[in-house]
Amino acid sequence: MSLRLFLAALAIAACGNALAAEPPAAPSAVPVRHPSLKSCNREATAKQLSGKRREQYVKDCTAGKTAAAAVPAAVPAAIPTAASH
């Protein structure tokens, strides 16, 4: 009887460990969005680009490689020091 009790306790402990394991990481809820071709063409027009330069700019823009397509990084605010008071 104690062997059955031991096996039952072992099975419950094993199931508990399986349930306590963290689930696999879910994919990002917001997919990475690159600028659309339409917005990149508007930017190229605003910069008055034409020919090969325009083609390369639009290609880089849609791939997210241009400075205009990149999301600007937040600039940290200046932290006042004790000496400045």
N, C-alpha and C positions, 0 to 999 in steps of 0.2 A: 504494500500500500504506500509506503513512503517513497518507493521508486516512482510510482505513478504521480504522486504529489510533486516530487522533484522535477519530473519531466514536464508536468503541466506548468509549473512555475518557470521553468526554463523556456518553454514555448511562449508564455506571456511576456517574459522579459525580452525575448528576441523580437516579438511583434512590436513591442513598445519602442525598441531601438530603431526599427525600420520606420515607424511612424514619426519618430522624433528627428529623423534625418531631414536636412534642409532640402526643399524642392530645387530642381535645376533652375538656374537663372533664366528669367523670361526675357525675350528680346525687348529692346527699347520700345516703349509705347509710341514714341515720336520718331519716325524714320528720318534719316538725314535727307534734307531737301536741298538740292542744288538749284541755282537760279534757272528759270525757264528760258527757252530760246527767245521768247518774245521780250522778256525783260533785258536780256543781254543785247538784243538788237537795239532796243531803246537806248541803252547805255552807249553802244557803239555810235549811234546816230548823234547823241548828245556830245560825244567826244569828236565828232566829225571825222570818223575813221572811214577809209575806203580801200577797196582792193584787198591785197594779201594781208595788210595790217588788220583790216576789219575782220576778215575770215579767221585769222589767228586769235584776235581778241575774243570773238564770239565763241570759238572752240574752247579757249581757256576759261572763259566766263562760265559756260555751261558745265565745265568740269570742276568749277569752284576754285580755280587757280589764280584768278585775278584779285587784286586788292579790293576792287569795288564789290566783288562777289563774296569776299570774306567777311565774316561777322567781326566787327571791331571788338577788341578785348576791353574789358572794363578797366578804367584807370583807378588805382587805389587812391583814396583820399589821403591827404597829408595828415599825419598823426602829430598833434602838438606835443612838444617835449616840455619837460619841467623848466629847462633853461629859457624857453621862449615866453614864459609867463611873467 
